[in-house]
Amino acid sequence: MTQAALAKRAHLSLNKPEATADTATKHYQKIERTGRTSKAMAEALAKALGTTVATLQGEAPDRAPDWINNLERQLRDQLATGGNQVLQAALERESEAGDPVRHLAVKISESLARAQLGQQRGMLTHFVELTGWSEAQLMQSVSLYGHWFLTSAVNGVHRSATVSGFEEMLHQLVQSGTECVKFDESDVVITLREELPWLHVEVQPIQFPGRRSDFSLVRCTPTQSGLQWVNPTWRNRPWLDEFLLSWAYTNANFVVGFDGHAVPRNVRALRLVVEKSSRDQPEHRVAVIKGDLEDLPDDILGNFQREGRSHDLATNWISAGLWEALAPFLSDWPADRWTVRSGACVVITLNPSISWGGWTGRPPDFSINYLLRLVEEVDAGQLRPAPWRASSVELIAQALRRSLSEEAERIRTAT
């Protein structure tokens, strides 16, 4: 989140929409410099960041590393007294580890998370004997990897699961979510929404309102009375935001982020940016392509919008001028020596796997890359990244391969 975005969110939370963006940003920058602000603003900033004022004042909510360190010290204290036979036996089984005590502390923390979740009395009793701590002390532990509760509604089927581990939670969410965005229609919207401590992911094909899929996730802490919903920790939230936004941008052509902003707002403002990089030069922009998009008739665009295909229509009209814009950059080597790949964007490189024997022209530079990224022009000359799902990227890649093939055939025919 930029300073301006955070400042705007905090001022809206305080019901101060009259503050200009520049004023709000300067106010926030002063807070960063001095560390001082009003209680109301501190609470607004904490809310905007999905955390607490205490965390902003330096109290880390993710206590797992501290927990392991404390447990390691406790185990060493138990060893020093020499009276814990259970601990000594456990350490003998960990003798091959470089640091058996540390290794055992981590291992106990991992197992304790499962024991807490399932309220396994036998395991908890064993850990009391092993560590010398009371059951109440052990129940105050913070899970090493975190517990997450996931619930989804896909095609009328509802599922819920409790998952151990941040990475496993994301894996399950993305695995299910990716299956829900495989529509032939290009106009699918992924909306990211927060109602802390819950985060929501919604997948909506524009043409079929009834086929929406919903996913909700929340971090949870096991207690003796059940699971308690808690906010994502300060370690989790940046990863969550970045990962989910990146996933959304490569699986849908329309995205609404956690900040509530829709991208793109208008398919007529879409552009293809061409960037070049090589071993001698970092990535830099060499062209912005809008093709014939300005000539796209309103009635045709409206028809495609109703069919849920306006995004692919717009990018097809942009690609009408693609070859003419790229040809000067690719002319140093024959058209059949270039290869085109697709993924998050289109990548054009020289093909090192074909034979260059007998080539007498300029030596090939296999470090050169041309990348085609989709952007939205929000103001004159101001561009921002736009979502571009992989199947739509491949359509442009296919069009470019055809142009290269036709150019290669034209040169062969001419010679």
N, C-alpha and C positions, 0 to 999 in steps of 0.2 A: 504494500500500500504506500502510495506517495504521501509526502507531508500534506499536500493540498487535499488529497482524498480523505486522510485521517482527520484533518482540521474540519472539513465540511461535515463529515459524519458526526463528529463531536458536537459541533454547533447546532446541527439539526436535532440531536438528542436533547440539547438544552432549549429547544424551541426558539432558536435565534436564526431563522432563515434569512433575516435581513442583512446579516454580516456578509460583506463581499468576499469572494474567494481569496483575493489578495490580502484583505484584512485578517481573515481567519487563519491563513497560512502564516502570516507574520507573527500573529499571536502564538501559534503553536511553536514556531521556531524559537521564540523567546522562552517558552516553557522548556524546550530542550536545552537551551543554553544555560538557564538559571536553575532548572530543577524545581521551580516554585510555581504554584498556581493555586486557584481556589479549590475548595473541597468539591464543589459542584463540577468544575471542569475536570478534576482528577477522576471523578466517578464517570463522567461522560467519556473520557479517553479510555478508561478501563473497559467500559461497555463496548466502545467501538472496536477495541482490540480483542474482545472476547476473554478478558481476564479480570483481575481484581486490582484495587488500589494497592493492596499489600504487595502484590507481585511487582507492580511498577515501582514500589519503594524498595524492592530488593529481596523480597521473600520468594524463593523458588517453590512453586507448587509441586513440581516433580521431584519427590524426595528419594527416588529409587537409588541414585548413586550414593547419597548420604546414608541411606538405610544399609546398603552393602558394607560401606566403610564402618558403620557402627557395629554391624553384626560381626565383621572381621575382628574388631577390637574386643568384642565380647567373647568370641571364641578363644582368642589369645589369652584373655584374662582367665577363662575357665581352665586352659592348659596350665597356666602359671600356678593355679591352686593345686592341680594334680588330682582332683577328686572326681572328675567327670569321666568315668569309664566308657560311657556311650560315645562321647566325643572322640576319645582316643582310638576306639575301635573304628569309627567312621573315617578318621584321618589315615589309618593304616590302609584302608581301601582306596584312598586317594594318593598314595605314596608316589605314583608315577607322575603326578602333576608337578610342574615347576615350583609352584607355591601352593602346597596342599590346603593351607588354611584359607587363603583367598579363593581358591577353586571351590572349596566346600561352601564358603559364604555365598558365592554366586549360585551354586547348585541348590542350596537351601532356599534362596530367594525365589528361584524359578519354581520349585516344588510348592513353596508356601502359597504362591499365587493360586495354584490349582486347589490346594487344601482350603483356602479361604472361600473360593468360589463355590466349592461343593460342600463346605462345612463338614469336612472329613475329620471327625473327632479323633480317630486313631492317629492320623498323621500329625494333627496339632499336638496331641499328647507326646508323640515321639520328638517333635521339634522342641517342646518344653524341656525334655530330658537332654536333648542334644545341645541346646544353646544356654540353658540355665535361665532363660527368660520366662515370664509368666505367659499364659495364654492371652491375657489382655494386651500385653506388650506385642505379642506376635500378630494379633489382629489389627494393630495400628499400622502394619506394613503397607507400603505403597507397591503395587504390582510392578515388577521389573519391566514388563513389556506392555502392560495395560490391558484391561478387559474392555471390549466394545460390544454393544448391543446393536444388531442390524435388523431392520424390518423392511419388507418390500411388498409391493402390490403390482404384479405383472400379469396382464390379461385375466384379471379377476382372481388370480391365485395369490394368496397371502402367505408369506414365509417370515419366520423370525429365527434368529440364532445369536448366541453369545459366543464371541470369538476372542481368543487370547492372542494378543500381539498386534501391534499397529500395522505391520507389513501384511500380515495375514488378513486383517480386516479390509485393507485396501484391495488386496488381491481378489477377495470374494466379491466386493462391491463392483470392481471393474469388470470382473468376469461376467457377472449377471447383467450389469449395465450395458456392456458392449453388445450383448445379444439383443438388447432391446432397441438398438439404434440402426439395425440392419434393414432399413426401408429402401425401396426403389426410389421413392420420392426424395428429392434433395433438401426439402424444407422441413428439417427436424430441429426443434429447439431443445437445448439442455439448459435448465434453470438451476442455479445453485442458490440455496436460500438458508438463512440461519434463524433459528429461534432458540438461542442458547438455553440449555446446554446442547440442544439437538441441532444437527445439520441435515439438510434435505437436498436430494438430487431428483429432479423431475425431467423425464424424457417425454416430449410431446411432438408427434408429427402434426404439422399445421393442418393438413387435409383431414385428419381423422381424430377429432377431439376425444372420442371414446377410447382410444388406444393409448392413453397416457400411462406411463410406468412411474412409480414413485419408490424412492429409496430413502430411508431415514437412518441416521447413525448417531450414537451417543457413547461417550466414554462412561464407564461405570466402575464403582468401587464396591466390593463385597462387604457386607456387614452381617451381624448375627440376625438381623431382622429382614435381610434381603439385599438386593442391588440398589445402590444409590447413584442416580444420574449426576455426573459432574462435568464441568467444562473441559474441553481439550486443554492439555497443559501447554505452556508456552513453547515447549519443544515440539509438540504435535501440530499446533495450529498452522505455522508457516508451511510445513510440509503438506498438510491437508489442503490448504488453499492453492498452493502451487501445483500439486499433483492433480487435484480434481479439475482445476482450470485447464491445465495442459491436456488432460484426458478429454475434457469437453471440446476443446478446440480442434482435436484431431478425430472426433467422432460425430460432430454435428456442424452444420453450416451456420447456425444461429445459436448464440450463447448469451444467457443473462448471468452475470457473475454475482458474487456475494455482495458487491457494492450496488446491485440493482440496475446497472447499466447494460443495455442490450447492444450486442455487436453482431452483425452490422445493423445500423438503424435503417439503411436504405441500400438496396442492392445496386442502384444506379451509381452509388459512390464507391463501388468496389474497383480496385486497380491491381495489376500485377507488378510487383517490384522485382527488378532484376539486380542481383548482387553478384559481384565477382570477387574471388579470393584466389590466392596462389601462395607459394612458399615465400615469395618476396613482398606480398601485399596482403594486409588483413582484409576482411570482408568490407566492401564498400559498394554503394549504390551506383549503377551505371545507366539505369533506365527505369521509367515508370510507364506502364502500358495500360491504356483504357480501351483500345480497339475501337469498335463501332458502337460502344454502349450508349453514347449520347443519342444515337439514331434509332434506338430501340423504341418502337411505337408503344404508347400506353396501353392500347387495347390488347396487344399481344402479351405484354408483361402481365396485365390483369388476368388474362386467361391462364397463363402458366402459374400465377400465384394461387388461383383457385384449384389447380391440379396439384399443387405442392411441389412445383418444379422451377420456381423462379430463380433460385440460386444457380442451378446448372445452366439455365438459359442465359443469365447475366455473364457467367464466366465464359460461355461459348462465344458470346458477342465480343468479350474482351479478347479472346484468343484469335479473333479474325485478323488482328494486326500483329499477332505474335511473331510469325516468321520474319516479316519485314523488319521488325524491331531487333530481332536477335541475329539475323544473317550477317551484319557487319562484324559482330563480335566473334562469330564462328568461322569467318572466311579464311583464316590463316591455315586451316587444315581441311581436308575433304569432308563433305557431309557424312559419308559413310564411316568416318573414323570417330564420330561422336556417339556417345551412349547416353540414354535418358533413363533416370530412375525416379520413382515416386515414393512418397512416404508422408511426412508432415509437410513437405514442399516438393517441388520438382528440382532435381539436380542433374546438370548436364556436365559431363566430363569426357575427356579423351579416353578411348578404349585401349588399355595397355595389353589386352589379351590377344588382339589381332596382330597379324604380321605387318611390321613396318619396313620389312626388307625391301630395298630398291627405292625407298622414299627419298627424294632428292630435295624436297622443299625445306621449309623451316623445321628444325628439330622439334619433335613433340614435347610439350610441357605438361606432363601428367599431373602436376600439382594444381592446374587451373580448374576451378569449379565455378559454374554459373548456377545460382540458386534463384528460383522463381517462388516468391512468397505472395500470398494474398493479403491485401491491406484495404482499409477503408479511408477515404479522404474525408475527414470531418470538417476541415476548413481548407481554404485555398492553400495547397502545398503541405498541409499538415496531415500526416498519415499515421494510422495506428494499426497494429496487427489485427487480422480478422480470422475467425474460425475457418477451417477448411478440412472437411472430412476426407479420409484417405481415398475413398472411392471417387470422390469428385476431383481430387488431385490427379488421380490416374487418368481421368478423361482428358485433362490438359496434356498430360504426358503422352498419351496415345496420339493426340492431334499433332504434337511436336515431332513424334517419331515418324508420322506420315509425311510431314513437311520435309524432314531430313531425307527420307527415302525418295520422295519426289525430286528433291534437289539433286541427289546423287544420280538418279536415273536421267535427269535432264542433262547433266554434265557428261555422262557416258554417251548419251545419244549425240550430243554436240561434237564429241571428239571421235 
